């Protein structure tokens, strides 16, 4: 599978960013620009998202296998940053293919089963309800989604997936598969491994995806974990508090390992 990625910056450190559900690699653009003097950032579209290919089924380890194959372009292990779904893929990448990951930052997700239906099911319903056949503009799609998704910021995030082609409008993400796979996306299949490298576990203080009761399992899997909480941020830490997140990221990328 040939995954799509864009590259920003020319710094000596190589870092790969993995986005969350319904995101795209370009969601990391502001953060990548903020470290462009320090790092070369690779903004990857996960399978079934952005410009990457779609799959017929979804499992976390199938997603991880596809990402691991893409990592074959590097001659040495690199830093990996993953948010939400991308954080779960990044954790499983480090645990299953530790030779690929020089250090790991997990952003606002835990290695436990997450209940996604209450948060994401209404968003999926709103996206599915858009009448693509009669759609004349992105603004019209925004108007159709507004009753179900009143937050304009969330609508804007979702509408990044809407593209116009010669045959009409379509969702760039594999909406049907992802919508039908929420239980698998939120899962955490058992894995008997431990990653020995440096791990930063960054969460928004207003988020519920990282809880005190998750710390024990996180430390079992990642013994060198450093926990960082960012105030005034929820689940989308890097977009809600970009300056604080970038400062944390710069420290993460330069702290000595070993």
Secondary structure, DSSP 8 states (H G I E B T S, - for coil): ----EEEE---SEEEEEE--TT--GGGGHHHHHHTTTTEEEEEE--TTSTTS---SS--HHHHHHHHHHHGGG-SS-EEEEEETHHHHHHHHHHHH-GGGEEEEEEES--SS----HHHHHHHHHHHHHS-GGG---HHHHHHHHHTT---HHHHHHHHTTEEEETTEEEESS-HHHHHHTHHHHT----------S-EEEEEETT-SSS-GGGHHHHHHH-TTEEEEEETT--S-HHHHSHHHHHHHHHHHHHS---
